[in-house]
Amino acid sequence: MPVAITKNPDTARADTAKNLDFYNQFPSYQRIMAREGVAHAADLAVIGNPDTVISQLLRYRAAGATDLVLSPFQTELSALQLLWAVAAEM
């Protein structure tokens, strides 16, 4: 799942929407989005500060997810290190 740990979630959401836009054309993703009640593939991304991201990921765990593949949308080392720290807490 796309993940961004950031102090600017609005910018991260806009970047995520642009990068994931092509998923909206696939019927399989359209069905997933419809089932989840979202309008865009980017709406399924986990974006926010570390506490927000942890909270969102814990909701997936509480819903029964046993394996999560986190796909970072940042390339800066500091952002990746934050994501690694969050993943380690899971």
N, CA, C and O atoms as a GROMACS GRO file, in nm:
protein
  360
    1MET      N    1   0.083  -0.115   0.000
    1MET     CA    2   0.000   0.000   0.000
    1MET      C    3   0.089   0.122   0.000
    1MET      O    4   0.195   0.123   0.063
    2PRO      N    5   0.047   0.226  -0.070
    2PRO     CA    6   0.125   0.350  -0.072
    2PRO      C    7   0.124   0.416   0.065
    2PRO      O    8   0.020   0.429   0.130
    3VAL      N    9   0.242   0.458   0.109
    3VAL     CA   10   0.256   0.520   0.240
    3VAL      C   11   0.345   0.643   0.228
    3VAL      O   12   0.447   0.642   0.159
    4ALA      N   13   0.304   0.750   0.295
    4ALA     CA   14   0.387   0.870   0.302
    4ALA      C   15   0.380   0.924   0.444
    4ALA      O   16   0.272   0.956   0.494
    5ILE      N   17   0.495   0.934   0.508
    5ILE     CA   18   0.503   0.999   0.638
    5ILE      C   19   0.553   1.140   0.611
    5ILE      O   20   0.663   1.161   0.560
    6THR      N   21   0.469   1.236   0.646
    6THR     CA   22   0.497   1.373   0.604
    6THR      C   23   0.434   1.474   0.699
    6THR      O   24   0.338   1.446   0.770
    7LYS      N   25   0.492   1.594   0.697
    7LYS     CA   26   0.433   1.706   0.770
    7LYS      C   27   0.336   1.782   0.681
    7LYS      O   28   0.265   1.872   0.728
    8ASN      N   29   0.332   1.748   0.553
    8ASN     CA   30   0.245   1.816   0.458
    8ASN      C   31   0.158   1.713   0.385
    8ASN      O   32   0.183   1.681   0.269
    9PRO      N   33   0.055   1.662   0.452
    9PRO     CA   34  -0.027   1.556   0.391
    9PRO      C   35  -0.102   1.601   0.266
    9PRO      O   36  -0.126   1.518   0.178
   10ASP      N   37  -0.139   1.728   0.255
   10ASP     CA   38  -0.211   1.772   0.136
   10ASP      C   39  -0.125   1.759   0.011
   10ASP      O   40  -0.171   1.713  -0.093
   11THR      N   41   0.001   1.800   0.021
   11THR     CA   42   0.093   1.787  -0.092
   11THR      C   43   0.117   1.640  -0.124
   11THR      O   44   0.119   1.601  -0.241
   12ALA      N   45   0.136   1.558  -0.020
   12ALA     CA   46   0.158   1.415  -0.041
   12ALA      C   47   0.037   1.350  -0.107
   12ALA      O   48   0.054   1.264  -0.194
   13ARG      N   49  -0.084   1.389  -0.068
   13ARG     CA   50  -0.204   1.334  -0.130
   13ARG      C   51  -0.212   1.373  -0.278
   13ARG      O   52  -0.249   1.291  -0.362
   14ALA      N   53  -0.178   1.497  -0.309
   14ALA     CA   54  -0.181   1.542  -0.449
   14ALA      C   55  -0.079   1.465  -0.532
   14ALA      O   56  -0.108   1.422  -0.644
   15ASP      N   57   0.041   1.447  -0.478
   15ASP     CA   58   0.144   1.370  -0.548
   15ASP      C   59   0.101   1.225  -0.566
   15ASP      O   60   0.121   1.166  -0.672
   16THR      N   61   0.041   1.168  -0.462
   16THR     CA   62  -0.004   1.030  -0.468
   16THR      C   63  -0.114   1.014  -0.572
   16THR      O   64  -0.115   0.918  -0.649
   17ALA      N   65  -0.208   1.109  -0.575
   17ALA     CA   66  -0.317   1.103  -0.673
   17ALA      C   67  -0.262   1.105  -0.815
   17ALA      O   68  -0.308   1.031  -0.902
   18LYS      N   69  -0.164   1.190  -0.838
   18LYS     CA   70  -0.105   1.199  -0.972
   18LYS      C   71  -0.033   1.069  -1.009
   18LYS      O   72  -0.044   1.021  -1.122
   19ASN      N   73   0.041   1.013  -0.913
   19ASN     CA   74   0.119   0.893  -0.940
   19ASN      C   75   0.033   0.767  -0.952
   19ASN      O   76   0.073   0.672  -1.021
   20LEU      N   77  -0.081   0.764  -0.889
   20LEU     CA   78  -0.166   0.643  -0.891
   20LEU      C   79  -0.284   0.656  -0.987
   20LEU      O   80  -0.367   0.565  -0.994
   21ASP      N   81  -0.292   0.764  -1.058
   21ASP     CA   82  -0.408   0.790  -1.144
   21ASP      C   83  -0.435   0.676  -1.243
   21ASP      O   84  -0.550   0.646  -1.273
   22PHE      N   85  -0.329   0.614  -1.295
   22PHE     CA   86  -0.348   0.509  -1.395
   22PHE      C   87  -0.424   0.389  -1.340
   22PHE      O   88  -0.486   0.316  -1.417
   23TYR      N   89  -0.422   0.366  -1.207
   23TYR     CA   90  -0.495   0.254  -1.149
   23TYR      C   91  -0.646   0.270  -1.165
   23TYR      O   92  -0.719   0.171  -1.167
   24ASN      N   93  -0.693   0.393  -1.177
   24ASN     CA   94  -0.836   0.417  -1.186
   24ASN      C   95  -0.900   0.358  -1.312
   24ASN      O   96  -1.022   0.344  -1.318
   25GLN      N   97  -0.821   0.325  -1.410
   25GLN     CA   98  -0.875   0.272  -1.536
   25GLN      C   99  -0.897   0.121  -1.534
   25GLN      O  100  -0.964   0.068  -1.623
   26PHE      N  101  -0.842   0.051  -1.436
   26PHE     CA  102  -0.851  -0.095  -1.432
   26PHE      C  103  -0.977  -0.140  -1.360
   26PHE      O  104  -1.002  -0.097  -1.248
   27PRO      N  105  -1.056  -0.227  -1.422
   27PRO     CA  106  -1.180  -0.274  -1.358
   27PRO      C  107  -1.156  -0.338  -1.221
   27PRO      O  108  -1.238  -0.321  -1.130
   28SER      N  109  -1.047  -0.410  -1.204
   28SER     CA  110  -1.022  -0.473  -1.074
   28SER      C  111  -1.004  -0.367  -0.965
   28SER      O  112  -1.053  -0.384  -0.854
   29TYR      N  113  -0.934  -0.260  -0.996
   29TYR     CA  114  -0.917  -0.153  -0.898
   29TYR      C  115  -1.046  -0.074  -0.881
   29TYR      O  116  -1.075  -0.026  -0.771
   30GLN      N  117  -1.122  -0.060  -0.988
   30GLN     CA  118  -1.251   0.009  -0.977
   30GLN      C  119  -1.341  -0.065  -0.879
   30GLN      O  120  -1.412  -0.002  -0.800
   31ARG      N  121  -1.338  -0.199  -0.884
   31ARG     CA  122  -1.419  -0.278  -0.790
   31ARG      C  123  -1.370  -0.261  -0.646
   31ARG      O  124  -1.450  -0.250  -0.553
   32ILE      N  125  -1.238  -0.259  -0.628
   32ILE     CA  126  -1.183  -0.238  -0.493
   32ILE      C  127  -1.224  -0.102  -0.440
   32ILE      O  128  -1.268  -0.091  -0.326
   33MET      N  129  -1.211   0.001  -0.523
   33MET     CA  130  -1.246   0.136  -0.480
   33MET      C  131  -1.394   0.145  -0.447
   33MET      O  132  -1.433   0.208  -0.349
   34ALA      N  133  -1.477   0.081  -0.528
   34ALA     CA  134  -1.621   0.083  -0.502
   34ALA      C  135  -1.652   0.012  -0.371
   34ALA      O  136  -1.732   0.060  -0.291
   35ARG      N  137  -1.588  -0.102  -0.349
   35ARG     CA  138  -1.610  -0.178  -0.225
   35ARG      C  139  -1.566  -0.098  -0.103
   35ARG      O  140  -1.630  -0.105   0.002
   36GLU      N  141  -1.458  -0.023  -0.118
   36GLU     CA  142  -1.406   0.055  -0.005
   36GLU      C  143  -1.471   0.192   0.006
   36GLU      O  144  -1.446   0.264   0.103
   37GLY      N  145  -1.552   0.229  -0.091
   37GLY     CA  146  -1.623   0.356  -0.085
   37GLY      C  147  -1.536   0.477  -0.111
   37GLY      O  148  -1.559   0.584  -0.054
   38VAL      N  149  -1.435   0.460  -0.196
   38VAL     CA  150  -1.347   0.572  -0.229
   38VAL      C  151  -1.357   0.603  -0.378
   38VAL      O  152  -1.396   0.518  -0.458
   39ALA      N  153  -1.321   0.725  -0.414
   39ALA     CA  154  -1.335   0.769  -0.552
   39ALA      C  155  -1.209   0.752  -0.634
   39ALA      O  156  -1.216   0.749  -0.757
   40HIS      N  157  -1.094   0.739  -0.570
   40HIS     CA  158  -0.967   0.738  -0.642
   40HIS      C  159  -0.874   0.639  -0.572
   40HIS      O  160  -0.881   0.620  -0.451
   41ALA      N  161  -0.787   0.576  -0.649
   41ALA     CA  162  -0.692   0.480  -0.591
   41ALA      C  163  -0.608   0.545  -0.482
   41ALA      O  164  -0.573   0.480  -0.384
   42ALA      N  165  -0.577   0.672  -0.497
   42ALA     CA  166  -0.496   0.742  -0.397
   42ALA      C  167  -0.567   0.753  -0.263
   42ALA      O  168  -0.503   0.773  -0.160
   43ASP      N  169  -0.698   0.742  -0.263
   43ASP     CA  170  -0.774   0.749  -0.137
   43ASP      C  171  -0.744   0.630  -0.046
   43ASP      O  172  -0.777   0.633   0.072
   44LEU      N  173  -0.683   0.527  -0.102
   44LEU     CA  174  -0.647   0.409  -0.023
   44LEU      C  175  -0.508   0.422   0.038
   44LEU      O  176  -0.468   0.337   0.118
   45ALA      N  177  -0.435   0.527   0.003
   45ALA     CA  178  -0.300   0.548   0.056
   45ALA      C  179  -0.304   0.586   0.203
   45ALA      O  180  -0.401   0.643   0.251
   46VAL      N  181  -0.197   0.553   0.272
   46VAL     CA  182  -0.180   0.587   0.413
   46VAL      C  183  -0.084   0.705   0.419
   46VAL      O  184   0.034   0.690   0.389
   47ILE      N  185  -0.135   0.821   0.459
   47ILE     CA  186  -0.057   0.944   0.454
   47ILE      C  187  -0.076   1.023   0.583
   47ILE      O  188  -0.189   1.037   0.631
   48GLY      N  189   0.032   1.074   0.638
   48GLY     CA  190   0.024   1.159   0.755
   48GLY      C  191   0.151   1.157   0.837
   48GLY      O  192   0.255   1.110   0.790
   49ASN      N  193   0.142   1.208   0.959
   49ASN     CA  194   0.258   1.205   1.048
   49ASN      C  195   0.274   1.062   1.101
   49ASN      O  196   0.186   0.979   1.080
   50PRO      N  197   0.384   1.033   1.169
   50PRO     CA  198   0.406   0.895   1.214
   50PRO      C  199   0.289   0.838   1.296
   50PRO      O  200   0.251   0.723   1.274
   51ASP      N  201   0.233   0.916   1.388
   51ASP     CA  202   0.122   0.864   1.469
   51ASP      C  203  -0.001   0.832   1.384
   51ASP      O  204  -0.069   0.732   1.407
   52THR      N  205  -0.030   0.919   1.287
   52THR     CA  206  -0.144   0.897   1.198
   52THR      C  207  -0.124   0.770   1.114
   52THR      O  208  -0.215   0.690   1.098
   53VAL      N  209  -0.003   0.754   1.062
   53VAL     CA  210   0.027   0.636   0.979
   53VAL      C  211   0.016   0.508   1.063
   53VAL      O  212  -0.043   0.410   1.018
   54ILE      N  213   0.072   0.511   1.183
   54ILE     CA  214   0.063   0.393   1.270
   54ILE      C  215  -0.083   0.361   1.299
   54ILE      O  216  -0.124   0.244   1.294
   55SER      N  217  -0.162   0.462   1.329
   55SER     CA  218  -0.304   0.441   1.358
   55SER      C  219  -0.376   0.379   1.240
   55SER      O  220  -0.455   0.286   1.256
   56GLN      N  221  -0.349   0.429   1.120
   56GLN     CA  222  -0.414   0.374   1.001
   56GLN      C  223  -0.371   0.230   0.975
   56GLN      O  224  -0.453   0.145   0.940
   57LEU      N  225  -0.243   0.202   0.993
   57LEU     CA  226  -0.195   0.066   0.971
   57LEU      C  227  -0.251  -0.030   1.075
   57LEU      O  228  -0.281  -0.145   1.043
   58LEU      N  229  -0.266   0.017   1.198
   58LEU     CA  230  -0.326  -0.068   1.302
   58LEU      C  231  -0.472  -0.101   1.271
   58LEU      O  232  -0.521  -0.207   1.309
   59ARG      N  233  -0.542  -0.010   1.201
   59ARG     CA  234  -0.679  -0.039   1.159
   59ARG      C  235  -0.681  -0.156   1.061
   59ARG      O  236  -0.770  -0.240   1.066
   60TYR      N  237  -0.582  -0.161   0.971
   60TYR     CA  238  -0.574  -0.275   0.879
   60TYR      C  239  -0.550  -0.403   0.959
   60TYR      O  240  -0.611  -0.506   0.930
   61ARG      N  241  -0.463  -0.397   1.057
   61ARG     CA  242  -0.435  -0.515   1.139
   61ARG      C  243  -0.561  -0.559   1.213
   61ARG      O  244  -0.592  -0.678   1.218
   62ALA      N  245  -0.632  -0.463   1.271
   62ALA     CA  246  -0.754  -0.495   1.345
   62ALA      C  247  -0.861  -0.556   1.254
   62ALA      O  248  -0.945  -0.633   1.299
   63ALA      N  249  -0.856  -0.520   1.126
   63ALA     CA  250  -0.952  -0.574   1.029
   63ALA      C  251  -0.912  -0.713   0.981
   63ALA      O  252  -0.986  -0.777   0.907
   64GLY      N  253  -0.794  -0.760   1.025
   64GLY     CA  254  -0.754  -0.896   0.990
   64GLY      C  255  -0.633  -0.908   0.899
   64GLY      O  256  -0.592  -1.019   0.866
   65ALA      N  257  -0.576  -0.796   0.857
   65ALA     CA  258  -0.458  -0.803   0.771
   65ALA      C  259  -0.341  -0.862   0.849
   65ALA      O  260  -0.313  -0.820   0.962
   66THR      N  261  -0.274  -0.958   0.789
   66THR     CA  262  -0.158  -1.018   0.855
   66THR      C  263  -0.028  -0.978   0.788
   66THR      O  264   0.078  -0.983   0.850
   67ASP      N  265  -0.034  -0.938   0.663
   67ASP     CA  266   0.084  -0.895   0.588
   67ASP      C  267   0.053  -0.765   0.517
   67ASP      O  268  -0.044  -0.756   0.442
   68LEU      N  269   0.135  -0.665   0.542
   68LEU     CA  270   0.119  -0.536   0.473
   68LEU      C  271   0.247  -0.507   0.397
   68LEU      O  272   0.357  -0.515   0.452
   69VAL      N  273   0.233  -0.474   0.270
   69VAL     CA  274   0.347  -0.433   0.190
   69VAL      C  275   0.340  -0.282   0.179
   69VAL      O  276   0.249  -0.227   0.116
   70LEU      N  277   0.436  -0.215   0.240
   70LEU     CA  278   0.437  -0.069   0.241
   70LEU      C  279   0.521  -0.019   0.124
   70LEU      O  280   0.636  -0.058   0.107
   71SER      N  281   0.462   0.067   0.045
   71SER     CA  282   0.529   0.123  -0.073
   71SER      C  283   0.549   0.273  -0.050
   71SER      O  284   0.456   0.351  -0.068
   72PRO      N  285   0.670   0.312  -0.009
   72PRO     CA  286   0.693   0.454   0.024
   72PRO      C  287   0.687   0.544  -0.099
   72PRO      O  288   0.732   0.508  -0.208
   73PHE      N  289   0.629   0.661  -0.078
   73PHE     CA  290   0.622   0.760  -0.184
   73PHE      C  291   0.730   0.867  -0.168
   73PHE      O  292   0.735   0.962  -0.246
   74GLN      N  293   0.815   0.852  -0.069
   74GLN     CA  294   0.923   0.948  -0.051
   74GLN      C  295   1.055   0.882  -0.086
   74GLN      O  296   1.070   0.760  -0.075
   75THR      N  297   1.150   0.963  -0.127
   75THR     CA  298   1.282   0.911  -0.158
   75THR      C  299   1.390   0.970  -0.067
   75THR      O  300   1.504   0.925  -0.068
   76GLU      N  301   1.353   1.072   0.012
   76GLU     CA  302   1.451   1.130   0.103
   76GLU      C  303   1.482   1.030   0.213
   76GLU      O  304   1.393   0.962   0.265
   77LEU      N  305   1.609   1.021   0.249
   77LEU     CA  306   1.651   0.924   0.349
   77LEU      C  307   1.579   0.945   0.482
   77LEU      O  308   1.541   0.847   0.547
   78SER      N  309   1.561   1.069   0.524
   78SER     CA  310   1.496   1.094   0.653
   78SER      C  311   1.352   1.043   0.653
   78SER      O  312   1.306   0.988   0.753
   79ALA      N  313   1.280   1.060   0.542
   79ALA     CA  314   1.142   1.011   0.533
   79ALA      C  315   1.139   0.859   0.532
   79ALA      O  316   1.053   0.797   0.595
   80LEU      N  317   1.233   0.798   0.462
   80LEU     CA  318   1.240   0.652   0.459
   80LEU      C  319   1.274   0.597   0.597
   80LEU      O  320   1.220   0.494   0.638
   81GLN      N  321   1.363   0.664   0.668
   81GLN     CA  322   1.398   0.619   0.802
   81GLN      C  323   1.276   0.625   0.895
   81GLN      O  324   1.257   0.536   0.978
   82LEU      N  325   1.195   0.729   0.882
   82LEU     CA  326   1.071   0.737   0.960
   82LEU      C  327   0.980   0.620   0.927
   82LEU      O  328   0.922   0.559   1.017
   83LEU      N  329   0.966   0.590   0.799
   83LEU     CA  330   0.880   0.478   0.759
   83LEU      C  331   0.934   0.347   0.814
   83LEU      O  332   0.857   0.263   0.862
   84TRP      N  333   1.064   0.327   0.808
   84TRP     CA  334   1.123   0.205   0.862
   84TRP      C  335   1.096   0.194   1.012
   84TRP      O  336   1.068   0.085   1.062
   85ALA      N  337   1.105   0.305   1.082
   85ALA     CA  338   1.079   0.304   1.227
   85ALA      C  339   0.932   0.268   1.254
   85ALA      O  340   0.903   0.191   1.346
   86VAL      N  341   0.842   0.324   1.175
   86VAL     CA  342   0.699   0.292   1.190
   86VAL      C  343   0.676   0.144   1.162
   86VAL      O  344   0.606   0.076   1.236
   87ALA      N  345   0.735   0.095   1.054
   87ALA     CA  346   0.717  -0.046   1.017
   87ALA      C  347   0.772  -0.138   1.128
   87ALA      O  348   0.715  -0.243   1.156
   88ALA      N  349   0.880  -0.098   1.190
   88ALA     CA  350   0.938  -0.179   1.297
   88ALA      C  351   0.846  -0.186   1.417
   88ALA      O  352   0.846  -0.286   1.489
   89GLU      N  353   0.768  -0.081   1.440
   89GLU     CA  354   0.674  -0.081   1.552
   89GLU      C  355   0.556  -0.174   1.528
   89GLU      O  356   0.489  -0.215   1.623
   90MET      N  357   0.531  -0.208   1.405
   90MET     CA  358   0.417  -0.292   1.371
   90MET      C  359   0.449  -0.436   1.404
   90MET      O  360   0.366  -0.524   1.383
   0.00000   0.00000   0.00000
